[in-house]
Amino acid sequence: MITLTLAEIAEIVGGRLHNTDGSPVVKAGVEFDTRKLLPGGLFLALPGERVDGHDFAAAAVAAGAAGVLAGREVPAPSVIAPPVALADEHEGAYVLSGDSDGSGAAVLAALGKLARHVTDRLTAAGLTVVGVTGSSGKTSTKDLIAQVLSPTGATIAPPGSFNNELGHPWTALRADEDTGYLVLELSARGPGHIADLCAVAPPRIGAVLNVGTAHLGEFGSREGVARTKGELVEALPEDGVAVLNADDPLVLAMAERTRAKVVLVGEHSRAQVRAVDIVLDEQARPGFTLLTPHGSARVQLAVHGPHQVGNALTAAAIALELGATPQQVADRLGSAKPISAHRMEVVDRADGVTVVNDAYNANPESVKAALKSLATISRSTTPARRSWAVLGPMAELGADSVRAHDEIGRLAVRLEVNRLVGSGEDARAMHQGAHLEGSWGEESILVPDVAAAIELLRDEVRPGDVVLVKASNSYGLWRVAEALLEAGSK
């Protein structure tokens, strides 16, 4: 974060000072967890469902915070008087009174104003902000982009999927005068959310990966999803760049919604940054020839799954726009590793069992891609290895949920997955779909919860098997993958 005094921060967020003359200097970033605070940092007193950050203001100052960004006055303890810049709960630069309720919305709004100020200053000095959105693949693509850009300049990107109204400004505030690239992942739970995130840290380059059925319960239709995802390209300036997936018609149509230069990526012949001659190795790691207006190069990815081709093309297009050569892009993509946890992590146990932990999130498109990767890995040897798909519920699909889960069960059978384990009652339609498609006996089984899935696998997984674990993150199915790896280490 750039260096600012508390007085400057209070002015930026439209608040007032409490227990301070405003002279303390914030120079070590913003944190909402006192355990992660560095001396000279700014503590965000964020009210939550279980705890209220205001209750930790004194502890934050004791830990060396220069100040606290809060939504209401924090009583000064007997020994430590924490300086506080008060956020405004309303639009405009109003000053809160001492009896403000200190809502989380007020604190987040102040954080967004601070992030916008810092981002604007850094952008004027040469920072490039890159935004990525899509129904699936955002985090993996963000990680690839950051690794491809980092050899050119210092790069900041969020950890994991920290991509909401808290994670977005928090990540932006990690940038400082030495940062060349700020790579941000934009999520949405409804219309206007991506536009709001773009207002916090305006991107010059924006990439839309796909429009799928994730969060269909909130958006109602894929067209509704597309309208919201397209808010990213609408926010780009005239001298910006919109990187769009030419293989997705709903994404391709977004070219009409932006003033920026449009670069198409994909396998379609109309894509300017294109992949041809795609092959998968024995662990479903793609290799392909990268075709660009600036030349071509052969790419061998170290990440797993055929869906990573499109992600890599997006990263390639962005790096090319920022001055990299095709060969530089190919080399950097080839050395890029999985960074964020529980996303197509492929680990071989000592006994030959391969665990594919893709349990961070799940929607119909990402589950289909994971199943295809499972089929590729299991069939890479002769004879083929026995394959397991341990799948939990896909959340936020609304009225489309039963049909979507049914399709996954049927696809598992068509791909000749040997064992399908549906975990949880919400996965019942998946189990039934497999039976209707032609599975019988115990090829498909429904277990009540994560513990039951772990017990089944411990009893029945054999050396040489390949086990895919995937579900929406809230279900906690990643514990199955961890239990399998722990068992393999004994």
C-alpha positions as CSV (number, residue, x, y, z in Angstrom):
1,M,0.0,0.0,0.0
2,I,1.2,3.5,-0.6
3,T,2.0,5.6,2.4
4,L,-0.9,7.7,3.8
5,T,-1.5,9.5,7.0
6,L,-4.7,8.9,9.0
7,A,-5.8,12.4,8.2
8,E,-5.5,11.7,4.5
9,I,-7.4,8.4,4.8
10,A,-10.2,10.1,6.8
11,E,-10.5,12.7,4.0
12,I,-10.5,10.0,1.3
13,V,-13.2,7.9,2.9
14,G,-15.3,10.9,3.9
15,G,-15.0,10.2,7.6
16,R,-13.7,11.9,10.7
17,L,-10.9,11.3,13.1
18,H,-11.3,10.0,16.6
19,N,-8.6,9.8,19.3
20,T,-5.9,11.1,17.0
21,D,-4.6,14.3,15.3
22,G,-4.3,12.4,12.0
23,S,-0.5,12.4,11.9
24,P,0.1,8.6,12.3
25,V,1.3,7.1,9.0
26,V,-0.1,3.9,7.5
27,K,2.6,2.2,5.5
28,A,2.0,-1.6,5.8
29,G,-1.3,-2.3,4.2
30,V,-4.8,-3.1,5.4
31,E,-5.9,-6.2,7.4
32,F,-9.1,-7.3,9.0
33,D,-7.4,-10.1,11.0
34,T,-5.3,-8.8,13.9
35,R,-3.1,-11.9,13.6
36,K,-1.9,-10.8,10.2
37,L,-1.3,-7.1,11.0
38,L,2.2,-5.7,10.4
39,P,3.5,-2.7,12.3
40,G,2.3,0.5,10.6
41,G,-0.7,-1.2,9.1
42,L,-4.4,-0.2,9.1
43,F,-6.9,-2.4,10.8
44,L,-10.3,-2.8,9.2
45,A,-12.9,-3.1,12.0
46,L,-15.4,-5.1,10.0
47,P,-18.6,-6.4,11.6
48,G,-19.3,-10.0,10.8
49,E,-21.9,-12.7,11.5
50,R,-20.1,-14.1,14.5
51,V,-17.6,-11.4,15.6
52,D,-17.4,-7.6,15.3
53,G,-14.0,-6.2,14.3
54,H,-14.7,-3.1,16.4
55,D,-14.1,-5.3,19.5
56,F,-10.5,-6.0,18.4
57,A,-9.5,-2.3,17.8
58,A,-7.4,-2.1,20.9
59,A,-5.7,-5.4,20.2
60,A,-4.9,-4.1,16.7
61,V,-3.2,-1.0,18.0
62,A,-1.4,-3.1,20.6
63,A,-0.1,-5.2,17.7
64,G,1.3,-2.1,16.0
65,A,-1.5,-0.8,13.8
66,A,-1.1,2.8,12.9
67,G,-4.9,3.2,13.1
68,V,-8.3,1.6,12.7
69,L,-10.8,2.1,9.9
70,A,-14.2,1.7,11.7
71,G,-17.9,2.3,11.2
72,R,-18.5,3.7,14.7
73,E,-16.5,5.2,17.6
74,V,-14.4,2.7,19.5
75,P,-14.1,3.5,23.2
76,A,-10.5,4.2,24.2
77,P,-9.2,1.6,26.5
78,S,-7.5,2.7,29.7
79,V,-3.9,2.3,28.3
80,I,-4.2,2.3,24.6
81,A,-6.2,5.0,22.7
82,P,-6.6,3.7,19.2
83,P,-6.7,6.3,16.4
84,V,-9.8,5.7,14.3
85,A,-10.9,7.1,10.9
86,L,-14.6,6.7,10.8
87,A,-16.3,5.5,7.6
88,D,-19.5,7.1,6.2
89,E,-22.6,5.0,6.0
90,H,-24.3,7.1,3.3
91,E,-23.4,8.2,-0.2
92,G,-21.2,11.3,-0.3
93,A,-18.7,12.6,2.3
94,Y,-20.8,12.7,5.4
95,V,-19.4,12.6,8.9
96,L,-20.7,9.9,11.2
97,S,-21.9,10.8,14.6
98,G,-20.7,8.9,17.7
99,D,-23.9,6.8,17.8
100,S,-23.5,5.3,14.3
101,D,-24.4,1.6,14.2
102,G,-21.1,0.8,12.5
103,S,-22.6,-1.4,9.8
104,G,-20.4,-3.7,7.6
105,A,-21.7,-1.9,4.5
106,A,-20.3,1.4,5.9
107,V,-16.9,-0.1,6.5
108,L,-16.8,-1.8,3.1
109,A,-17.8,1.4,1.3
110,A,-15.0,3.2,3.0
111,L,-12.5,0.5,2.1
112,G,-13.7,0.7,-1.6
113,K,-13.1,4.5,-1.6
114,L,-9.6,4.0,-0.2
115,A,-8.8,1.3,-2.8
116,R,-10.1,3.5,-5.6
117,H,-7.9,6.4,-4.5
118,V,-4.8,4.3,-4.2
119,T,-5.5,2.5,-7.5
120,D,-6.0,5.8,-9.4
121,R,-2.7,7.2,-8.0
122,L,-0.8,4.1,-9.0
123,T,-2.4,3.8,-12.4
124,A,-1.4,7.4,-13.2
125,A,2.2,6.3,-12.3
126,G,2.1,3.3,-14.7
127,L,0.2,0.5,-12.9
128,T,-1.8,-1.8,-15.2
129,V,-5.0,-3.3,-13.7
130,V,-6.2,-6.5,-15.2
131,G,-9.7,-7.9,-14.4
132,V,-10.9,-11.5,-15.1
133,T,-14.4,-12.8,-14.8
134,G,-16.4,-15.8,-16.0
135,S,-18.7,-18.6,-14.8
136,S,-15.8,-20.9,-14.2
137,G,-12.0,-20.9,-14.3
138,K,-11.5,-17.4,-12.9
139,T,-9.1,-18.4,-10.2
140,S,-7.0,-20.7,-12.3
141,T,-6.8,-18.1,-15.0
142,K,-5.9,-15.3,-12.6
143,D,-3.1,-17.5,-11.3
144,L,-1.8,-18.1,-14.8
145,I,-2.0,-14.4,-15.7
146,A,0.0,-13.4,-12.6
147,Q,2.7,-16.0,-13.3
148,V,3.0,-15.0,-17.0
149,L,3.3,-11.3,-16.1
150,S,5.5,-11.5,-13.1
151,P,8.8,-11.8,-15.0
152,T,8.0,-8.4,-16.6
153,G,7.2,-6.6,-13.4
154,A,6.0,-6.9,-9.8
155,T,2.6,-8.5,-9.8
156,I,-0.2,-8.5,-7.2
157,A,-3.1,-11.0,-7.3
158,P,-5.6,-12.2,-4.7
159,P,-5.0,-15.4,-2.8
160,G,-7.4,-18.1,-3.8
161,S,-10.8,-16.8,-4.8
162,F,-10.8,-13.6,-2.7
163,N,-12.9,-11.8,-5.3
164,N,-15.8,-10.1,-3.6
165,E,-16.6,-6.7,-2.1
166,L,-14.0,-7.3,0.6
167,G,-11.3,-9.3,-1.2
168,H,-11.3,-6.9,-4.2
169,P,-10.3,-3.7,-2.4
170,W,-8.1,-5.6,0.0
171,T,-6.1,-6.9,-2.9
172,A,-5.9,-3.6,-4.6
173,L,-4.5,-2.0,-1.5
174,R,-1.6,-4.5,-1.5
175,A,-0.2,-2.6,-4.5
176,D,2.4,0.1,-4.1
177,E,4.7,2.2,-6.2
178,D,6.8,-0.8,-7.2
179,T,3.8,-2.8,-8.5
180,G,3.6,-3.1,-12.3
181,Y,0.5,-5.3,-12.6
182,L,-2.6,-5.8,-10.4
183,V,-4.5,-8.9,-11.5
184,L,-8.0,-9.0,-10.0
185,E,-10.7,-11.7,-10.1
186,L,-14.3,-10.4,-10.3
187,S,-17.2,-12.4,-9.0
188,A,-20.9,-11.6,-8.9
189,R,-24.0,-12.8,-7.1
190,G,-26.3,-10.5,-9.0
191,P,-26.6,-7.7,-11.6
192,G,-24.4,-4.7,-10.9
193,H,-21.9,-6.5,-8.8
194,I,-19.1,-6.5,-11.4
195,A,-19.7,-2.9,-12.3
196,D,-19.3,-2.0,-8.6
197,L,-16.0,-3.9,-8.4
198,C,-14.8,-2.2,-11.5
199,A,-15.5,1.2,-9.8
200,V,-13.3,0.2,-6.9
201,A,-10.2,-0.6,-9.1
202,P,-10.9,0.3,-12.8
203,P,-9.3,-2.2,-15.1
204,R,-7.5,-1.3,-18.4
205,I,-7.5,-4.9,-19.5
206,G,-10.6,-7.1,-19.0
207,A,-11.1,-10.8,-19.8
208,V,-14.3,-12.8,-19.9
209,L,-13.8,-16.5,-19.9
210,N,-17.2,-18.1,-20.4
211,V,-20.9,-17.8,-19.5
212,G,-22.2,-20.9,-17.9
213,T,-24.8,-22.0,-15.4
214,A,-23.0,-21.2,-12.2
215,H,-25.3,-19.1,-9.9
216,L,-28.2,-19.6,-12.2
217,G,-30.5,-19.4,-9.2
218,E,-29.5,-15.7,-8.8
219,F,-29.4,-14.7,-12.5
220,G,-32.4,-16.7,-13.8
221,S,-30.8,-17.6,-17.2
222,R,-27.4,-17.7,-19.0
223,E,-28.4,-14.5,-20.8
224,G,-28.8,-12.9,-17.3
225,V,-25.3,-14.2,-16.4
226,A,-23.9,-12.7,-19.6
227,R,-25.4,-9.3,-19.0
228,T,-23.6,-9.2,-15.6
229,K,-20.3,-10.6,-16.8
230,G,-20.3,-8.1,-19.6
231,E,-20.2,-5.3,-17.1
232,L,-16.4,-5.8,-17.1
233,V,-15.9,-4.9,-20.7
234,E,-18.3,-2.0,-20.4
235,A,-16.1,-0.5,-17.8
236,L,-12.9,-0.6,-19.9
237,P,-11.5,2.7,-21.3
238,E,-11.1,3.4,-25.0
239,D,-7.3,2.6,-24.7
240,G,-8.1,-0.6,-22.9
241,V,-8.2,-4.2,-24.1
242,A,-11.1,-6.7,-23.9
243,V,-10.0,-10.3,-24.2
244,L,-13.0,-12.5,-25.1
245,N,-13.6,-16.2,-25.7
246,A,-14.4,-16.7,-29.3
247,D,-15.7,-20.2,-28.6
248,D,-18.5,-18.9,-26.4
249,P,-21.3,-17.1,-28.4
250,L,-22.5,-15.2,-25.3
251,V,-19.0,-13.9,-24.6
252,L,-18.3,-13.2,-28.3
253,A,-21.4,-11.0,-28.4
254,M,-19.8,-8.7,-25.7
255,A,-17.5,-7.2,-28.3
256,E,-20.4,-4.9,-29.1
257,R,-20.5,-3.7,-25.5
258,T,-17.1,-2.2,-25.2
259,R,-15.1,0.8,-26.4
260,A,-11.9,-1.0,-25.9
261,K,-9.8,-3.0,-28.4
262,V,-11.1,-6.5,-28.7
263,V,-8.8,-9.6,-28.8
264,L,-10.5,-12.9,-29.4
265,V,-9.0,-16.1,-28.0
266,G,-10.0,-19.8,-28.5
267,E,-9.8,-22.7,-30.8
268,H,-12.1,-21.1,-33.4
269,S,-10.5,-19.8,-36.6
270,R,-11.7,-16.3,-35.9
271,A,-9.6,-16.1,-32.7
272,Q,-6.5,-13.9,-33.0
273,V,-4.8,-15.8,-30.2
274,R,-5.5,-19.4,-31.0
275,A,-4.7,-23.0,-29.9
276,V,-4.2,-25.8,-32.5
277,D,-2.8,-29.3,-32.4
278,I,-4.0,-29.9,-28.8
279,V,-2.8,-33.0,-27.1
280,L,-3.1,-34.3,-23.5
281,D,-0.4,-36.2,-21.7
282,E,-1.0,-39.0,-19.2
283,Q,-2.0,-36.6,-16.5
284,A,-4.4,-34.6,-18.7
285,R,-1.9,-31.7,-19.0
286,P,-2.5,-30.0,-22.4
287,G,0.0,-29.2,-25.0
288,F,-0.8,-27.0,-28.0
289,T,0.6,-24.7,-30.7
290,L,0.0,-21.1,-29.9
291,L,-0.9,-19.0,-32.9
292,T,-0.8,-15.2,-32.6
293,P,-0.5,-12.2,-34.9
294,H,3.1,-12.0,-33.7
295,G,4.2,-15.6,-34.5
296,S,3.7,-19.0,-33.0
297,A,5.2,-21.2,-30.3
298,R,4.6,-24.7,-28.8
299,V,3.2,-24.7,-25.3
300,Q,3.3,-27.5,-22.8
301,L,1.2,-26.7,-19.7
302,A,2.0,-28.0,-16.2
303,V,-1.6,-27.6,-15.1
304,H,-4.2,-30.3,-15.6
305,G,-7.3,-30.5,-17.7
306,P,-8.3,-29.6,-21.2
307,H,-10.2,-26.6,-20.0
308,Q,-6.8,-25.0,-19.1
309,V,-6.2,-24.4,-22.8
310,G,-8.7,-21.5,-22.9
311,N,-7.4,-20.2,-19.6
312,A,-3.8,-20.2,-21.0
313,L,-4.9,-18.5,-24.1
314,T,-6.4,-15.7,-22.1
315,A,-3.2,-15.3,-20.1
316,A,-1.2,-15.4,-23.4
317,A,-3.3,-12.7,-25.0
318,I,-2.9,-10.4,-22.0
319,A,0.9,-10.9,-21.9
320,L,1.2,-10.3,-25.7
321,E,-0.7,-7.0,-25.3
322,L,1.8,-6.0,-22.7
323,G,4.8,-6.6,-24.8
324,A,5.8,-10.3,-24.4
325,T,6.8,-12.4,-27.4
326,P,5.0,-15.7,-28.2
327,Q,8.1,-17.7,-27.1
328,Q,8.3,-15.8,-23.8
329,V,4.6,-16.5,-23.3
330,A,5.1,-20.2,-24.1
331,D,8.0,-20.5,-21.7
332,R,6.2,-18.8,-18.9
333,L,3.0,-20.8,-19.3
334,G,5.1,-24.0,-19.3
335,S,6.5,-23.2,-15.9
336,A,3.3,-21.9,-14.4
337,K,2.1,-24.2,-11.5
338,P,-1.2,-24.5,-9.7
339,I,-1.3,-22.0,-6.9
340,S,-4.7,-21.8,-5.4
341,A,-5.7,-24.8,-3.2
342,H,-8.2,-27.5,-4.2
343,R,-8.2,-26.8,-7.9
344,M,-7.1,-29.7,-10.1
345,E,-4.4,-30.7,-7.7
346,V,-3.1,-34.0,-9.0
347,V,-1.1,-36.0,-6.5
348,D,0.2,-39.6,-6.8
349,R,0.4,-41.7,-3.6
350,A,3.2,-44.1,-3.0
351,D,1.0,-47.0,-3.8
352,G,0.0,-45.6,-7.2
353,V,-3.3,-44.1,-6.3
354,T,-3.8,-40.8,-8.0
355,V,-5.9,-38.2,-6.2
356,V,-7.4,-35.3,-8.2
357,N,-8.5,-32.7,-5.7
358,D,-10.8,-30.2,-7.5
359,A,-13.1,-29.7,-4.5
360,Y,-12.9,-25.9,-4.2
361,N,-16.0,-25.3,-6.3
362,A,-18.4,-27.0,-8.7
363,N,-20.8,-26.0,-11.4
364,P,-22.0,-28.0,-14.4
365,E,-19.3,-26.8,-16.8
366,S,-16.4,-27.3,-14.4
367,V,-17.7,-30.8,-13.3
368,K,-17.9,-31.9,-16.9
369,A,-14.4,-30.7,-17.5
370,A,-13.1,-32.5,-14.4
371,L,-14.8,-35.8,-15.4
372,K,-13.2,-35.6,-18.9
373,S,-9.8,-35.1,-17.2
374,L,-10.5,-38.1,-15.0
375,A,-11.2,-40.2,-18.0
376,T,-8.0,-39.0,-19.7
377,I,-5.8,-39.9,-16.7
378,S,-7.4,-43.3,-16.1
379,R,-7.0,-44.3,-19.7
380,S,-3.5,-43.1,-20.2
381,T,-2.2,-46.6,-19.4
382,T,-2.8,-50.1,-20.7
383,P,-4.8,-51.6,-19.1
384,A,-6.8,-48.6,-18.1
385,R,-6.8,-47.7,-14.4
386,R,-10.0,-47.9,-12.3
387,S,-11.6,-44.4,-12.0
388,W,-13.6,-42.9,-9.2
389,A,-15.7,-39.7,-9.3
390,V,-16.6,-38.6,-5.8
391,L,-19.0,-35.7,-6.4
392,G,-21.0,-33.5,-4.0
393,P,-23.8,-31.0,-4.7
394,M,-23.5,-28.1,-7.1
395,A,-24.9,-25.1,-5.3
396,E,-26.9,-22.1,-6.5
397,L,-28.5,-23.7,-9.6
398,G,-32.1,-22.8,-8.6
399,A,-34.8,-24.6,-10.6
400,D,-32.2,-26.1,-12.9
401,S,-30.6,-28.1,-10.1
402,V,-32.2,-31.5,-10.6
403,R,-31.6,-31.5,-14.4
404,A,-28.0,-30.3,-14.0
405,H,-27.2,-33.0,-11.5
406,D,-28.9,-35.7,-13.6
407,E,-26.8,-34.7,-16.6
408,I,-23.6,-35.1,-14.6
409,G,-24.6,-38.6,-13.5
410,R,-25.3,-39.6,-17.1
411,L,-22.0,-38.1,-18.3
412,A,-20.1,-40.1,-15.8
413,V,-21.6,-43.3,-17.2
414,R,-20.9,-42.2,-20.8
415,L,-17.3,-41.5,-19.9
416,E,-17.1,-45.0,-18.4
417,V,-16.2,-43.8,-15.0
418,N,-16.0,-47.1,-12.9
419,R,-17.4,-45.8,-9.7
420,L,-19.6,-42.7,-9.0
421,V,-20.0,-41.7,-5.4
422,G,-22.6,-39.0,-4.8
423,S,-22.2,-37.4,-1.4
424,G,-25.2,-35.8,0.3
425,E,-29.0,-35.8,-0.4
426,D,-28.6,-32.9,-2.8
427,A,-26.5,-35.2,-5.1
428,R,-29.4,-37.8,-5.4
429,A,-30.4,-36.6,-8.9
430,M,-26.8,-37.3,-10.0
431,H,-27.0,-40.8,-8.6
432,Q,-30.4,-41.4,-10.2
433,G,-29.2,-40.0,-13.6
434,A,-26.3,-42.5,-13.6
435,H,-28.8,-45.4,-13.0
436,L,-31.1,-44.2,-15.8
437,E,-28.2,-43.9,-18.2
438,G,-27.2,-47.5,-17.6
439,S,-25.3,-47.8,-14.4
440,W,-26.2,-50.8,-12.2
441,G,-25.3,-52.5,-9.0
442,E,-22.8,-50.5,-7.0
443,E,-21.2,-48.6,-9.9
444,S,-23.0,-45.6,-8.6
445,I,-23.7,-45.1,-4.9
446,L,-25.2,-42.3,-2.8
447,V,-23.6,-41.7,0.7
448,P,-25.1,-39.4,3.3
449,D,-22.1,-37.2,4.0
450,V,-18.4,-36.6,3.7
451,A,-17.5,-39.0,6.6
452,A,-19.4,-41.8,4.8
453,A,-17.5,-41.1,1.6
454,I,-14.2,-41.2,3.4
455,E,-15.1,-44.5,5.0
456,L,-16.2,-46.1,1.7
457,L,-13.0,-45.0,-0.1
458,R,-10.7,-46.2,2.7
459,D,-12.3,-49.6,2.4
460,E,-12.5,-49.9,-1.4
461,V,-9.8,-47.8,-3.1
462,R,-7.0,-50.0,-4.5
463,P,-3.5,-49.2,-5.6
464,G,-3.5,-47.8,-9.1
465,D,-7.0,-46.2,-8.8
466,V,-7.6,-42.6,-9.9
467,V,-10.0,-40.6,-7.6
468,L,-11.5,-37.3,-8.6
469,V,-13.0,-35.3,-5.7
470,K,-15.3,-32.3,-6.7
471,A,-18.1,-30.3,-5.1
472,S,-19.1,-26.8,-4.2
473,N,-16.7,-25.6,-1.6
474,S,-19.2,-25.1,1.2
475,Y,-19.8,-28.9,1.2
476,G,-16.2,-29.5,2.4
477,L,-15.6,-32.5,0.1
478,W,-11.9,-31.5,0.0
479,R,-11.7,-33.5,3.3
480,V,-12.1,-36.6,1.3
481,A,-9.0,-35.8,-0.8
482,E,-7.0,-35.0,2.3
483,A,-8.1,-38.2,4.0
484,L,-7.0,-40.2,1.0
485,L,-3.6,-38.5,0.9
486,E,-3.1,-39.0,4.6
487,A,-4.0,-42.6,4.3
488,G,-1.4,-43.0,1.5
489,S,1.3,-41.5,3.6
490,K,1.0,-44.1,6.3
